[in-house]
């Protein structure tokens, strides 16, 4: 079944989204 692959891809996308969000907030606070 493809379920593990979907879960892995979803987890990676979620982690990237959170990382970008945190970095964006840090950059916003500095300026």
N, C-alpha and C positions, 0 to 999 in steps of 0.2 A: 504493500500500500504506500501511497505517497504522503501520508499524514505526517510522518517525522520530518520530511523535507519541507513541507509547508510550515510546520511549527518552527523549524530552524530559521527559515527565511523571514518569517514574521518576527521572530525574536531579534534577528539582526537589524531589520528595518526599525523596530521599536527602539533598540539601543541607539542606533544612529540618530533617530529623531530626538531622543532625550539629550544626547550629546550636543547636537546642534543647538537645541533649545537653551541648554545651560551656557554654552559658549556665547550665544547671542546675548543672553542676559548679562553676562560678565562684561562683554564689550560695551553694552548699553550703559552699564553703571559707571564705567571709567570715564566716558565722554559726557 
